[in-house]
Amino acid sequence: MNKILKLSAIALLASSTSLMAQSKSFSGASIGLSLSAVGAEISGNSTATASGTTGGANNVSNGAIGKVAEIASIDLSYGFEMGANSVLSIGASYTPGKAKAGSANYTDNGSNSSDTGALTVEVKDPYTIYIAPTYVVSKDSALYAKIGYSKADINTSATGGAALSAKPADLEGWTYAIGSKTLLTNNVYVGVEASITDYDSISATTTNGSVINANPKVAQGTITLGYKF
């Protein structure tokens, strides 16, 4: 009986140690280089006043511009062991440079005169600060969910009646993601993630008096190659 109890205690201790080792595999500091396929969409509407080229008050137009691009980013994080098979990661990702979110052209044949214009939107230097509760499946693999605060500069260039007299503010919003990490060695890992960022609505005023309101959204599929210290 005593032998059985001793063996049971040893087995329980070994199991506990093994589980803690699983969490330890994904704890600590990490740095990663990510490549993302990004789909950006900016949908919205514009309202022209009576002073605009349309010659009519409250002329409203609706539309969307979108763009798919590939971008590279840097990810830094630190994982805290929260239990036998759970880790809480806190981190930040940053994308240097800029990417075109979309462009649009229009022709306005109003009662007063005709007007043509073009509007181009670029997103610059986006970053996200996040937390990611992580479930450790085994010592080599883990699944996580992520929520983060995101911000980015926005650049616009326009011609014709689309030229802006008041440009939109920087983008701010929230990112939601799910993903996985797999250890290739004790230190090198590969990550796969799907995310969506819902930015706050923005507005701008054109030189012809129109007000443009837009709702930017960004969807990403990301592959990360990282190193855990």
Contacts in CASP RR format, 6 or more apart in sequence:
PFRMAT RR
TARGET T0000
AUTHOR 0000-0000-0000
METHOD contacts of the structure
MODEL  1
MNKILKLSAIALLASSTSLMAQSKSFSGASIGLSLSAVGAEISGNSTATA
SGTTGGANNVSNGAIGKVAEIASIDLSYGFEMGANSVLSIGASYTPGKAK
AGSANYTDNGSNSSDTGALTVEVKDPYTIYIAPTYVVSKDSALYAKIGYS
KADINTSATGGAALSAKPADLEGWTYAIGSKTLLTNNVYVGVEASITDYD
SISATTTNGSVINANPKVAQGTITLGYKF
16 84 0 8 1.000
18 139 0 8 1.000
19 84 0 8 1.000
19 85 0 8 1.000
20 81 0 8 1.000
20 83 0 8 1.000
20 84 0 8 1.000
21 139 0 8 1.000
22 84 0 8 1.000
22 85 0 8 1.000
22 136 0 8 1.000
22 138 0 8 1.000
22 139 0 8 1.000
23 81 0 8 1.000
23 82 0 8 1.000
23 83 0 8 1.000
23 84 0 8 1.000
23 85 0 8 1.000
23 86 0 8 1.000
23 87 0 8 1.000
23 136 0 8 1.000
24 81 0 8 1.000
25 136 0 8 1.000
25 139 0 8 1.000
25 140 0 8 1.000
25 142 0 8 1.000
25 183 0 8 1.000
25 186 0 8 1.000
26 79 0 8 1.000
26 87 0 8 1.000
26 89 0 8 1.000
26 134 0 8 1.000
26 136 0 8 1.000
26 142 0 8 1.000
26 181 0 8 1.000
26 183 0 8 1.000
26 228 0 8 1.000
27 79 0 8 1.000
27 80 0 8 1.000
27 81 0 8 1.000
27 87 0 8 1.000
28 78 0 8 1.000
28 79 0 8 1.000
28 80 0 8 1.000
28 228 0 8 1.000
28 229 0 8 1.000
29 76 0 8 1.000
29 77 0 8 1.000
29 78 0 8 1.000
29 79 0 8 1.000
29 228 0 8 1.000
29 229 0 8 1.000
30 75 0 8 1.000
30 76 0 8 1.000
30 77 0 8 1.000
30 78 0 8 1.000
30 79 0 8 1.000
30 189 0 8 1.000
30 226 0 8 1.000
30 227 0 8 1.000
30 228 0 8 1.000
30 229 0 8 1.000
31 74 0 8 1.000
31 75 0 8 1.000
31 76 0 8 1.000
31 226 0 8 1.000
31 227 0 8 1.000
31 229 0 8 1.000
32 74 0 8 1.000
32 75 0 8 1.000
32 76 0 8 1.000
32 224 0 8 1.000
32 225 0 8 1.000
32 226 0 8 1.000
32 227 0 8 1.000
33 72 0 8 1.000
33 73 0 8 1.000
33 74 0 8 1.000
33 75 0 8 1.000
33 224 0 8 1.000
33 225 0 8 1.000
33 226 0 8 1.000
34 72 0 8 1.000
34 73 0 8 1.000
34 74 0 8 1.000
34 75 0 8 1.000
34 93 0 8 1.000
34 222 0 8 1.000
34 223 0 8 1.000
34 224 0 8 1.000
34 225 0 8 1.000
35 70 0 8 1.000
35 71 0 8 1.000
35 72 0 8 1.000
35 222 0 8 1.000
35 223 0 8 1.000
35 224 0 8 1.000
36 70 0 8 1.000
36 71 0 8 1.000
36 72 0 8 1.000
36 73 0 8 1.000
36 220 0 8 1.000
36 221 0 8 1.000
36 222 0 8 1.000
36 223 0 8 1.000
37 68 0 8 1.000
37 69 0 8 1.000
37 70 0 8 1.000
37 220 0 8 1.000
37 221 0 8 1.000
37 222 0 8 1.000
38 68 0 8 1.000
38 69 0 8 1.000
38 70 0 8 1.000
38 71 0 8 1.000
38 99 0 8 1.000
38 218 0 8 1.000
38 219 0 8 1.000
38 220 0 8 1.000
38 221 0 8 1.000
39 66 0 8 1.000
39 67 0 8 1.000
39 68 0 8 1.000
39 69 0 8 1.000
39 218 0 8 1.000
39 219 0 8 1.000
39 220 0 8 1.000
40 66 0 8 1.000
40 67 0 8 1.000
40 68 0 8 1.000
40 69 0 8 1.000
40 99 0 8 1.000
40 101 0 8 1.000
40 102 0 8 1.000
40 123 0 8 1.000
40 216 0 8 1.000
40 217 0 8 1.000
40 218 0 8 1.000
41 64 0 8 1.000
41 65 0 8 1.000
41 66 0 8 1.000
41 216 0 8 1.000
41 217 0 8 1.000
41 218 0 8 1.000
42 64 0 8 1.000
42 65 0 8 1.000
42 66 0 8 1.000
42 101 0 8 1.000
42 102 0 8 1.000
42 121 0 8 1.000
42 214 0 8 1.000
42 215 0 8 1.000
42 216 0 8 1.000
42 217 0 8 1.000
43 62 0 8 1.000
43 63 0 8 1.000
43 64 0 8 1.000
43 214 0 8 1.000
43 215 0 8 1.000
43 217 0 8 1.000
44 62 0 8 1.000
44 63 0 8 1.000
44 64 0 8 1.000
44 212 0 8 1.000
44 213 0 8 1.000
44 214 0 8 1.000
44 215 0 8 1.000
45 60 0 8 1.000
45 61 0 8 1.000
45 62 0 8 1.000
45 63 0 8 1.000
45 212 0 8 1.000
45 213 0 8 1.000
46 60 0 8 1.000
46 61 0 8 1.000
46 206 0 8 1.000
46 210 0 8 1.000
46 211 0 8 1.000
46 212 0 8 1.000
46 213 0 8 1.000
47 58 0 8 1.000
47 59 0 8 1.000
47 60 0 8 1.000
47 210 0 8 1.000
47 211 0 8 1.000
48 54 0 8 1.000
48 55 0 8 1.000
48 56 0 8 1.000
48 58 0 8 1.000
48 59 0 8 1.000
48 60 0 8 1.000
48 61 0 8 1.000
48 208 0 8 1.000
48 209 0 8 1.000
48 210 0 8 1.000
49 57 0 8 1.000
49 58 0 8 1.000
49 209 0 8 1.000
49 210 0 8 1.000
50 56 0 8 1.000
50 57 0 8 1.000
51 208 0 8 1.000
51 209 0 8 1.000
52 112 0 8 1.000
52 208 0 8 1.000
52 209 0 8 1.000
52 210 0 8 1.000
53 108 0 8 1.000
53 110 0 8 1.000
53 112 0 8 1.000
53 113 0 8 1.000
53 114 0 8 1.000
53 115 0 8 1.000
53 161 0 8 1.000
53 208 0 8 1.000
54 108 0 8 1.000
54 110 0 8 1.000
54 111 0 8 1.000
54 112 0 8 1.000
55 110 0 8 1.000
55 111 0 8 1.000
55 112 0 8 1.000
56 111 0 8 1.000
61 106 0 8 1.000
63 104 0 8 1.000
65 101 0 8 1.000
65 102 0 8 1.000
65 103 0 8 1.000
65 104 0 8 1.000
65 119 0 8 1.000
65 121 0 8 1.000
66 101 0 8 1.000
66 102 0 8 1.000
67 99 0 8 1.000
67 100 0 8 1.000
67 101 0 8 1.000
67 102 0 8 1.000
67 103 0 8 1.000
69 99 0 8 1.000
69 100 0 8 1.000
71 95 0 8 1.000
71 99 0 8 1.000
72 95 0 8 1.000
73 93 0 8 1.000
73 94 0 8 1.000
73 95 0 8 1.000
73 96 0 8 1.000
73 222 0 8 1.000
74 93 0 8 1.000
74 94 0 8 1.000
74 95 0 8 1.000
74 96 0 8 1.000
75 91 0 8 1.000
75 92 0 8 1.000
75 93 0 8 1.000
75 224 0 8 1.000
75 226 0 8 1.000
76 91 0 8 1.000
76 92 0 8 1.000
76 93 0 8 1.000
77 89 0 8 1.000
77 90 0 8 1.000
77 91 0 8 1.000
77 92 0 8 1.000
77 132 0 8 1.000
78 89 0 8 1.000
78 90 0 8 1.000
78 91 0 8 1.000
79 87 0 8 1.000
79 88 0 8 1.000
79 89 0 8 1.000
79 90 0 8 1.000
79 134 0 8 1.000
80 87 0 8 1.000
80 88 0 8 1.000
80 89 0 8 1.000
80 90 0 8 1.000
81 87 0 8 1.000
82 88 0 8 1.000
85 135 0 8 1.000
85 136 0 8 1.000
85 137 0 8 1.000
86 133 0 8 1.000
86 134 0 8 1.000
86 135 0 8 1.000
86 136 0 8 1.000
87 134 0 8 1.000
87 136 0 8 1.000
87 142 0 8 1.000
88 131 0 8 1.000
88 132 0 8 1.000
88 133 0 8 1.000
88 134 0 8 1.000
89 131 0 8 1.000
89 132 0 8 1.000
89 133 0 8 1.000
89 134 0 8 1.000
89 144 0 8 1.000
90 130 0 8 1.000
90 131 0 8 1.000
90 132 0 8 1.000
91 129 0 8 1.000
91 130 0 8 1.000
91 131 0 8 1.000
91 132 0 8 1.000
92 127 0 8 1.000
92 128 0 8 1.000
92 129 0 8 1.000
92 130 0 8 1.000
93 127 0 8 1.000
93 128 0 8 1.000
93 130 0 8 1.000
94 125 0 8 1.000
94 126 0 8 1.000
94 127 0 8 1.000
95 125 0 8 1.000
95 126 0 8 1.000
95 127 0 8 1.000
96 125 0 8 1.000
97 124 0 8 1.000
97 125 0 8 1.000
98 122 0 8 1.000
98 123 0 8 1.000
98 124 0 8 1.000
98 125 0 8 1.000
98 155 0 8 1.000
99 122 0 8 1.000
99 123 0 8 1.000
100 120 0 8 1.000
100 121 0 8 1.000
100 122 0 8 1.000
101 121 0 8 1.000
101 122 0 8 1.000
101 123 0 8 1.000
101 154 0 8 1.000
101 216 0 8 1.000
102 120 0 8 1.000
102 121 0 8 1.000
103 118 0 8 1.000
103 119 0 8 1.000
103 120 0 8 1.000
103 121 0 8 1.000
104 118 0 8 1.000
104 119 0 8 1.000
105 116 0 8 1.000
105 117 0 8 1.000
105 118 0 8 1.000
105 119 0 8 1.000
106 116 0 8 1.000
106 117 0 8 1.000
106 118 0 8 1.000
106 162 0 8 1.000
107 114 0 8 1.000
107 115 0 8 1.000
107 116 0 8 1.000
107 117 0 8 1.000
108 114 0 8 1.000
108 115 0 8 1.000
108 116 0 8 1.000
108 161 0 8 1.000
115 160 0 8 1.000
115 161 0 8 1.000
115 208 0 8 1.000
116 160 0 8 1.000
117 158 0 8 1.000
117 159 0 8 1.000
117 160 0 8 1.000
117 161 0 8 1.000
117 162 0 8 1.000
117 163 0 8 1.000
118 158 0 8 1.000
118 159 0 8 1.000
118 160 0 8 1.000
118 162 0 8 1.000
119 156 0 8 1.000
119 157 0 8 1.000
119 158 0 8 1.000
119 162 0 8 1.000
120 156 0 8 1.000
120 157 0 8 1.000
120 158 0 8 1.000
121 154 0 8 1.000
121 155 0 8 1.000
121 156 0 8 1.000
122 154 0 8 1.000
122 155 0 8 1.000
122 156 0 8 1.000
122 157 0 8 1.000
123 152 0 8 1.000
123 153 0 8 1.000
123 154 0 8 1.000
123 155 0 8 1.000
123 171 0 8 1.000
123 218 0 8 1.000
124 152 0 8 1.000
124 153 0 8 1.000
124 154 0 8 1.000
124 155 0 8 1.000
125 152 0 8 1.000
125 153 0 8 1.000
126 150 0 8 1.000
126 151 0 8 1.000
126 152 0 8 1.000
126 171 0 8 1.000
127 150 0 8 1.000
127 151 0 8 1.000
127 152 0 8 1.000
128 148 0 8 1.000
128 149 0 8 1.000
128 150 0 8 1.000
128 151 0 8 1.000
128 175 0 8 1.000
128 197 0 8 1.000
129 148 0 8 1.000
129 149 0 8 1.000
130 146 0 8 1.000
130 147 0 8 1.000
130 148 0 8 1.000
130 149 0 8 1.000
130 175 0 8 1.000
130 177 0 8 1.000
131 146 0 8 1.000
131 147 0 8 1.000
131 148 0 8 1.000
132 144 0 8 1.000
132 145 0 8 1.000
132 146 0 8 1.000
132 147 0 8 1.000
132 177 0 8 1.000
133 144 0 8 1.000
133 145 0 8 1.000
134 142 0 8 1.000
134 143 0 8 1.000
134 144 0 8 1.000
134 181 0 8 1.000
135 142 0 8 1.000
135 143 0 8 1.000
135 144 0 8 1.000
136 142 0 8 1.000
137 143 0 8 1.000
139 183 0 8 1.000
140 182 0 8 1.000
140 183 0 8 1.000
141 180 0 8 1.000
141 181 0 8 1.000
141 182 0 8 1.000
141 183 0 8 1.000
142 180 0 8 1.000
142 181 0 8 1.000
143 178 0 8 1.000
143 179 0 8 1.000
143 180 0 8 1.000
144 178 0 8 1.000
144 179 0 8 1.000
144 180 0 8 1.000
144 181 0 8 1.000
145 177 0 8 1.000
145 178 0 8 1.000
145 179 0 8 1.000
146 175 0 8 1.000
146 176 0 8 1.000
146 177 0 8 1.000
146 178 0 8 1.000
146 179 0 8 1.000
146 193 0 8 1.000
146 195 0 8 1.000
147 174 0 8 1.000
147 175 0 8 1.000
147 176 0 8 1.000
147 177 0 8 1.000
148 174 0 8 1.000
148 175 0 8 1.000
148 176 0 8 1.000
149 172 0 8 1.000
149 173 0 8 1.000
149 174 0 8 1.000
149 175 0 8 1.000
150 171 0 8 1.000
150 172 0 8 1.000
150 173 0 8 1.000
150 174 0 8 1.000
150 175 0 8 1.000
150 197 0 8 1.000
150 199 0 8 1.000
151 170 0 8 1.000
151 171 0 8 1.000
151 172 0 8 1.000
151 173 0 8 1.000
152 170 0 8 1.000
152 171 0 8 1.000
152 199 0 8 1.000
153 170 0 8 1.000
153 171 0 8 1.000
154 168 0 8 1.000
154 169 0 8 1.000
154 170 0 8 1.000
154 171 0 8 1.000
154 202 0 8 1.000
156 164 0 8 1.000
156 167 0 8 1.000
156 168 0 8 1.000
156 204 0 8 1.000
158 164 0 8 1.000
158 206 0 8 1.000
160 207 0 8 1.000
161 206 0 8 1.000
161 207 0 8 1.000
161 208 0 8 1.000
161 210 0 8 1.000
162 206 0 8 1.000
163 206 0 8 1.000
163 207 0 8 1.000
164 204 0 8 1.000
164 205 0 8 1.000
164 206 0 8 1.000
164 207 0 8 1.000
164 212 0 8 1.000
165 205 0 8 1.000
165 206 0 8 1.000
165 207 0 8 1.000
165 209 0 8 1.000
166 204 0 8 1.000
166 205 0 8 1.000
167 204 0 8 1.000
168 202 0 8 1.000
168 203 0 8 1.000
168 204 0 8 1.000
168 214 0 8 1.000
169 202 0 8 1.000
171 199 0 8 1.000
171 200 0 8 1.000
171 202 0 8 1.000
171 216 0 8 1.000
172 199 0 8 1.000
172 200 0 8 1.000
173 197 0 8 1.000
173 198 0 8 1.000
173 199 0 8 1.000
173 200 0 8 1.000
174 197 0 8 1.000
174 198 0 8 1.000
175 195 0 8 1.000
175 196 0 8 1.000
175 197 0 8 1.000
176 195 0 8 1.000
176 196 0 8 1.000
176 197 0 8 1.000
176 198 0 8 1.000
177 193 0 8 1.000
177 194 0 8 1.000
177 195 0 8 1.000
177 196 0 8 1.000
178 193 0 8 1.000
178 194 0 8 1.000
178 195 0 8 1.000
179 191 0 8 1.000
179 192 0 8 1.000
179 193 0 8 1.000
179 194 0 8 1.000
180 191 0 8 1.000
180 192 0 8 1.000
180 193 0 8 1.000
181 189 0 8 1.000
181 190 0 8 1.000
181 191 0 8 1.000
182 189 0 8 1.000
182 190 0 8 1.000
182 191 0 8 1.000
183 189 0 8 1.000
183 228 0 8 1.000
184 190 0 8 1.000
187 227 0 8 1.000
187 228 0 8 1.000
187 229 0 8 1.000
188 225 0 8 1.000
188 226 0 8 1.000
188 227 0 8 1.000
188 228 0 8 1.000
189 224 0 8 1.000
189 225 0 8 1.000
189 226 0 8 1.000
189 227 0 8 1.000
189 228 0 8 1.000
190 223 0 8 1.000
190 224 0 8 1.000
190 225 0 8 1.000
190 226 0 8 1.000
191 222 0 8 1.000
191 223 0 8 1.000
191 224 0 8 1.000
191 225 0 8 1.000
191 226 0 8 1.000
192 222 0 8 1.000
192 223 0 8 1.000
192 224 0 8 1.000
193 220 0 8 1.000
193 221 0 8 1.000
193 222 0 8 1.000
193 224 0 8 1.000
194 219 0 8 1.000
194 220 0 8 1.000
194 221 0 8 1.000
194 222 0 8 1.000
195 219 0 8 1.000
195 220 0 8 1.000
195 221 0 8 1.000
195 222 0 8 1.000
196 217 0 8 1.000
196 218 0 8 1.000
196 219 0 8 1.000
196 220 0 8 1.000
197 217 0 8 1.000
197 218 0 8 1.000
197 219 0 8 1.000
197 220 0 8 1.000
198 217 0 8 1.000
199 215 0 8 1.000
199 216 0 8 1.000
199 217 0 8 1.000
199 218 0 8 1.000
201 213 0 8 1.000
201 214 0 8 1.000
201 215 0 8 1.000
202 213 0 8 1.000
202 214 0 8 1.000
202 216 0 8 1.000
203 211 0 8 1.000
203 212 0 8 1.000
203 213 0 8 1.000
203 214 0 8 1.000
204 211 0 8 1.000
204 212 0 8 1.000
204 214 0 8 1.000
205 211 0 8 1.000
205 212 0 8 1.000
206 212 0 8 1.000
END
